[in-house]
Amino acid sequence: QVQLVESGGGLVQPGGSLRLSCTASGFTLDYDTIAWFRQAPGKEREGISVISGRHGSTYYANSVKGRFAISKDNAKSTVYLQMNSLKPEDTAIYYCAADSEGRLSQYETEYQFWGQGTQVTVSS
């Protein structure tokens, strides 16, 4: 079965950095797509970054563009999200999600599999 596990969250000060990891089981990153979403209390879930399987194309939401970077290691079945220059408004639960169609999409309805999430808190 497909399983996604996020890790790397925690508490950081504004301006700090974190690297999140999403490890996939029963899923082939060579062909399939992994996306990062986040959800803060009282807000809608936001697609913030995507990396496609076949071509490695990437997408970034304007809210994180220039600060976050997505990458993957197919051999390790792991996708990373490097988060720099963190702001208090980045505080949220971060989820990874998988799309077996292998397309580049920022919309949560396109994704069939989800991890449990990891908490990121940015505070002084």
C-alpha positions, 0 to 999 in steps of 0.5 A, a space after each residue: 500500500 502507499 504510505 507517506 511519512 513527513 518529518 523535520 518539523 519543529 519550532 524555529 525563530 523568524 528568519 530560521 530554516 528547516 528541512 522537511 522530508 517526505 518518505 514514500 512507500 509503495 510509490 515510484 517517484 520516477 513517475 509520480 508527483 509529490 506536493 507539499 501543502 500546509 494548513 494553519 488553524 482557521 485557514 484553507 489548505 494551501 498547495 505551496 510546492 510540487 515536484 513532478 515525477 517524469 520531468 522533475 518540473 516544480 511549482 511554488 506558491 507566491 507565498 513561498 517563492 524565493 524562500 523554499 526549495 523542493 527536491 527529491 531523491 528517487 533512490 531513497 523515495 524521499 522528497 525534501 522541502 528546504 524552508 529558509 527565511 521563515 516567517 511567523 505566517 509560515 506556522 502550519 501543519 505541513 503535509 505531503 501528498 502523492 498523485 499517481 498521474 504524475 502531473 504538476 498540480 497545486 490543487 488538493 483534489 488532484 492528490 490521492 495519498 496523504 501523510 499525517 503532517 508535521 507541525 512547523 511553528 515560527 515564533 520568537 
